[in-house]
Amino acid sequence: MIKFLTRHPEKIYIPLLEHIQLVFLTLVISVAIASILTLLCMRSERLSIWLQQLLAVVYSIPSLALFAILIPVTGLGRTTAVIALTAYNQYLLLRNFTTGLQEVDSAVTDAAKGIGMTWLQVLTRVQIPLAKRALFAGIRLAVVSTIGIGTIAASINAGGLGTLLFDGLRTMNMPRILWGSILSAGLAIVTNALLKAVEDHL
Amino acid sequence: MWEKMIAYIMTHGDALLVQIGTHLWISLAALAAAILIGAPCGYLAADSPGIEKWISAPFHVLRVIPSLAILVLLIPIAGTGALPAVIALTILAVPPVLLNTIVGFRDVPPFMTESAAGIGMTDREILWKVRIPLALPMIFAGIRTALVEVIASAALAARIGAGGLGEVIFTGLGLNRMDLLLLGGTLVAALSLLCGGLFDALTRRLMPYRQL
């Protein structure tokens, strides 16, 4: 294992970097879309229920199946992976965002409206600061789930740590299998712990 | 595309049925094993904080580890084939069942068990007639999470030689055949949604007294 690391360091750190890149890209797009959807859901109860149910259905589609279904439409590669991962994240993010914002004490928001704040001011100065831990918890869940499902994205040529796992599996190459498993598990555990620490400080 | 898919179903229908069967068999075996391990452990952990500290921390970590890593990592230990796949899927399915069982038993309000004791129920009666029925909706929610996860990961298990519908998808990827990808993907997705729906119906049937 150490020999593999010293001899082919690029075969380990490139997938790792690719993986982090994939997760980061997905996260940025997901949070942007989820924020817009959350705002829409706060406006309309019916849309909110309908959207949550739809996303729950999408979320329970196995990732390999979703990748397979998307390939005829968007082809192999990172684009497809990002689309699928973003779709999964919407369920986690939207659920946490809406419940987080709803759990803000209505007395506080009413008071804010009472002193003449516009809804945008209420949102950015009252609701978001008060709900930031719940919002951040949603992001943490989404990141950890993206790291996990992201390994499977290697099966559709999206790169990342899954390449080590799938290649290792095909050639029965133990160092690759072990590095792939350890790094993907480690990345998930470390990221989760770090974000949890940030969350507890908020 | 459609003609190709239908032609494939016509010629490989028997193989597809076997693959669906294997997929279900592997998933349900793993789920059953996970319930047999997770529920009793969860019950024990819920009753004693000492055990809970030791059980729940590692399982929280286990939940975070990517399923593909667990599946692949098990090969050097257990080899390839259906049995290692069942073992790996069981490891994946235990955490949701176990953690939800702990929460389920924890959340039974103390006044319920106290009044049960007050009307003269024995400990065994309190367990079977009060605590388990009240904890069951939460436990079933955990089992449902595990079910969906197991069916999804069983598709990956085709990669370690366990068979199942994942084979169709991986063959499609290998040969770049869109019809196989679409067919395999749709079947796995349908299987997952169908099992989830059936499980919801079962939950409603068994526990009309409390909806989650």
Interface residues (C-beta under 8 A of the other chain):
Chain A: V57 S60 I61 P62 S63 L64 A65 L66 F67 A68 I69 I71 P72 V144 I147 G148 I149 G150 T151 I152 S155 I156 G162 L165 F166 G168 L169 M174 I177 L178 G180 S181 S184 A185 A188 I189 N192
Chain B: M1 V61 V64 I65 P66 S67 L68 A69 I70 V72 L73 I75 P76 V148 I151 A152 S153 A155 L156 R159 I160 G166 I169 F170 G172 L173 M178 L181 L182 G184 G185 T186 L187 V188 A189 S192 L193 G196
